[in-house]
Amino acid sequence: MIGVKHFFTVGTPHEEIAKVLFAEAELCAKGLRRDASFLSERYHLARLLTLVSSQPNSVMSLELPKRRAHVVGVTGSTAIGKSTLIDKMITEIRKSGRTVVVLAIDPSEEESGGAILGDVIRMRRHYTDTGVFLRSFGSRGASGSVTRYLKEAVDVAARFADVVIVETVGAGQADTMLKSAVDTFVSLPDSRGDMVNLLKSGHHRHADVLVVNLRSGSTDEANFVELVKNFSEEKNGWKPPVFAVNAGTGMGVDVLVREGLYAHEEFLKHRASEAKPAT
């Protein structure tokens, strides 16, 4: 009558709570409940992500629904335009009817330990879209503490959407941990830097897709785009494409999604099919 579906007493093991939530989510995914919707799936996802962030190992022994998402990691230095870019990427991805989950790793608030000025605020126009789920996590003050549950959170989210986007603070060498948790690693080198900064950041070594966020339209920015292209190196049959976009206006984001994210997704599928042993 008051909307309470489950009641757990004090001391109920986290594993038991997770099993109940996953069972509900599987029913939704299989369409066995006539009132099932992405809204109810989002409810279960929210609860499970909270559980994962406090007890990362609590869901590892569960039989999870089949993974269906293509996972995209987005990183770059502070104020480079990551959240604004992701906002525009969501719009383009939703045009194809694919559902999206965004996990934003933000700096932690000192007293509460939660995310401070969560970047999902920049994506608030998607709150009413039932095909989009936004969630912020506090970084807990260090990139290493994020990895304590980052892979588990990504693994859970990938059961509930077609595309999962993970945004992290920092860039370059510190984000190799993000690369290991995603399928497509998108990096935003800072156009205000130079060749030395580009080399130090490691963007050209780690990224599957490189994005330069144009702000002023100056000659320096255009030259930086060409510099990044020169440092893009082919690895395992894939040469990271370089896209010049304007995250504020959305210019070039459609091409980024189509020829960057989707193209790399197809490349990975093709490589996986080739790797399968002949029957």
C-alpha positions in Angstrom: 0.0 0.0 0.0 2.8 2.4 0.8 5.1 1.3 -2.0 7.5 -0.9 0.0 8.4 -4.0 -2.0 10.9 -5.6 0.3 11.7 -5.2 4.0 15.1 -6.4 5.3 15.8 -6.6 9.0 19.0 -5.4 10.6 21.8 -7.8 10.0 20.5 -9.1 6.7 23.6 -10.1 4.7 24.4 -7.9 1.7 24.5 -11.0 -0.5 20.9 -11.8 0.3 19.7 -8.2 -0.4 21.6 -8.3 -3.7 20.1 -11.6 -4.8 16.6 -10.2 -4.2 17.3 -7.0 -6.2 18.9 -9.0 -9.1 16.0 -11.3 -9.2 13.7 -8.3 -9.6 15.9 -6.9 -12.3 16.0 -10.2 -14.2 12.2 -10.3 -14.2 12.2 -6.8 -15.7 14.7 -7.6 -18.3 12.9 -10.8 -19.4 9.5 -9.0 -19.6 7.9 -11.3 -17.1 6.2 -8.5 -15.3 3.6 -6.5 -17.2 4.5 -3.3 -15.4 8.2 -3.7 -16.1 9.9 -0.6 -17.5 13.3 1.0 -17.6 12.1 3.1 -14.7 11.9 0.0 -12.5 15.2 -1.2 -13.9 16.8 2.2 -12.9 15.4 1.7 -9.4 17.2 -1.6 -9.0 20.3 -0.3 -10.6 20.5 2.6 -8.2 20.1 0.3 -5.2 22.8 -2.1 -6.6 25.3 0.6 -7.3 24.9 1.9 -3.7 25.5 -1.7 -2.5 28.6 -2.1 -4.7 30.1 1.2 -3.6 29.9 0.1 0.1 30.5 -3.7 -0.4 32.3 -4.3 -3.7 32.6 -8.0 -3.3 29.0 -8.6 -2.2 27.6 -9.1 -5.8 30.6 -11.0 -7.3 29.2 -14.4 -6.4 25.7 -13.7 -7.9 24.5 -15.0 -11.2 24.2 -11.7 -13.1 21.8 -11.0 -16.0 23.6 -11.1 -19.4 25.9 -8.2 -20.1 24.7 -6.1 -23.0 26.4 -2.7 -22.8 29.2 -1.2 -24.8 31.3 0.6 -22.1 32.9 3.9 -22.9 35.4 5.6 -20.6 35.9 9.4 -20.9 38.8 11.2 -19.2 40.7 14.5 -19.4 42.1 17.2 -17.2 39.9 19.4 -15.0 37.6 21.9 -16.9 38.4 20.4 -20.3 34.7 19.9 -21.1 34.2 16.2 -20.3 30.7 16.6 -18.8 29.5 19.0 -21.5 30.7 16.6 -24.2 29.0 13.6 -22.5 25.8 15.6 -22.4 25.9 16.0 -26.1 27.0 12.4 -26.7 24.0 11.1 -24.8 21.7 13.1 -27.1 23.3 11.5 -30.2 23.3 8.0 -28.7 19.6 8.3 -27.8 18.7 9.2 -31.4 19.5 5.6 -32.2 17.2 4.4 -29.4 20.0 3.0 -27.2 19.6 3.3 -23.5 22.5 5.0 -21.5 23.9 4.8 -18.0 26.4 7.4 -17.0 28.8 6.8 -14.0 30.5 10.1 -13.1 33.5 9.9 -10.8 33.7 13.3 -9.1 36.0 14.8 -6.4 34.7 13.9 -2.9 33.1 16.4 -0.5 35.4 16.6 2.5 32.8 16.1 5.3 30.3 13.7 3.7 32.6 11.8 1.4 30.1 12.1 -1.4 30.6 13.7 -4.8 31.0 17.4 -4.7 29.4 19.5 -7.5 28.6 16.3 -9.3 29.1 16.5 -13.0 25.7 15.0 -13.7 24.4 18.5 -13.0 25.6 19.4 -16.5 23.5 16.6 -17.9 20.3 17.5 -16.0 18.2 17.9 -19.1 18.3 14.1 -19.5 16.7 13.5 -16.1 13.3 13.2 -17.6 14.5 10.7 -20.2 13.5 7.2 -19.0 16.2 5.8 -21.2 19.0 7.6 -19.4 20.4 6.9 -15.9 22.9 9.3 -14.2 24.9 8.5 -11.1 27.8 10.3 -9.4 30.4 8.6 -7.2 32.9 10.4 -4.9 36.5 9.8 -5.8 37.3 9.4 -2.1 40.4 11.7 -2.6 42.5 9.4 -4.7 42.2 7.5 -8.0 43.3 4.3 -6.4 40.2 4.3 -4.0 37.9 4.6 -7.0 39.3 1.3 -8.5 38.2 -0.5 -5.3 34.7 -0.7 -6.8 34.9 0.9 -10.2 35.1 -2.4 -12.2 32.3 -3.9 -10.1 30.1 -0.8 -10.7 30.7 -0.9 -14.4 30.0 -4.6 -14.5 26.6 -4.1 -12.8 25.7 -1.1 -14.9 26.5 -3.0 -18.1 23.5 -5.3 -17.4 21.0 -2.5 -17.5 21.7 -0.4 -20.6 23.0 -0.5 -24.2 25.8 2.0 -23.5 27.6 2.8 -20.2 29.7 6.0 -20.1 32.2 6.3 -17.3 33.7 9.8 -16.6 36.7 10.2 -14.4 38.8 13.0 -13.0 42.4 13.3 -14.0 44.0 12.2 -17.3 46.8 10.3 -18.9 48.9 7.8 -16.9 46.7 7.9 -13.8 43.7 6.7 -15.9 45.2 3.4 -17.3 43.0 1.8 -14.6 39.9 3.2 -16.4 41.1 1.8 -19.7 41.1 -1.7 -18.2 37.5 -1.3 -17.1 36.0 -0.1 -20.4 35.7 -1.2 -24.0 36.4 2.1 -25.7 38.7 4.6 -24.0 38.1 8.3 -25.0 40.7 10.8 -23.9 40.6 14.6 -24.2 44.0 16.2 -24.5 44.2 19.8 -23.4 44.5 22.1 -26.5 46.1 24.7 -24.1 49.1 22.5 -23.8 52.1 21.8 -26.1 53.9 18.7 -27.4 55.8 18.1 -24.1 52.5 18.1 -22.1 50.9 15.8 -24.6 53.8 13.3 -24.3 53.7 13.5 -20.5 50.0 13.0 -20.3 50.2 9.7 -22.2 46.9 10.4 -24.2 48.4 9.1 -27.4 49.4 5.8 -25.8 46.3 4.9 -23.9 43.3 6.2 -25.9 41.1 4.4 -28.4 39.6 7.7 -29.5 41.1 11.2 -29.1 38.9 14.3 -28.8 40.1 17.9 -28.9 37.4 20.3 -27.5 37.7 23.5 -29.6 36.8 26.6 -27.6 38.3 29.6 -29.3 38.6 28.4 -32.9 42.1 29.8 -33.0 45.0 28.8 -35.2 46.8 27.4 -32.1 43.9 25.0 -31.6 43.9 23.9 -35.2 47.6 23.3 -35.0 47.2 21.3 -31.8 44.6 19.0 -33.5 47.2 18.3 -36.2 49.8 17.6 -33.5 47.6 15.1 -31.8 46.9 13.4 -35.1 50.7 13.0 -35.7 51.1 11.2 -32.3 48.1 8.8 -32.9 49.7 5.4 -33.2 48.1 2.2 -34.6 48.0 -0.7 -32.1 46.4 -4.2 -32.7 44.9 -3.0 -36.0 43.2 0.1 -34.7 44.6 3.6 -35.1 42.9 6.0 -32.7 40.9 8.6 -34.7 41.2 12.3 -33.7 38.0 14.4 -33.6 37.8 18.2 -33.3 34.5 19.1 -31.6 32.9 21.9 -29.8 31.3 20.4 -26.7 29.4 23.6 -26.0 27.6 23.8 -29.3 27.6 20.1 -30.1 29.6 20.7 -33.4 31.2 17.4 -34.5 29.7 15.2 -31.7 27.5 13.3 -34.1 30.6 12.3 -36.2 32.5 11.4 -32.9 29.7 9.0 -31.9 29.3 7.5 -35.3 32.9 7.3 -36.5 34.5 7.0 -33.1 32.4 5.1 -30.5 30.3 3.0 -32.9 33.2 2.4 -35.2 35.4 1.1 -32.4 32.5 -1.0 -31.1 32.2 -2.7 -34.5 36.0 -3.1 -34.7 36.0 -5.0 -31.4 33.1 -7.2 -32.5 34.8 -8.1 -35.7 38.1 -8.8 -33.9 36.2 -11.0 -31.4 34.5 -13.0 -34.2 37.8 -13.6 -35.9 39.3 -14.8 -32.6 36.6 -17.5 -32.2 37.9 -21.0 -33.0 36.4 -22.5 -36.2 33.7 -25.2 -35.5 
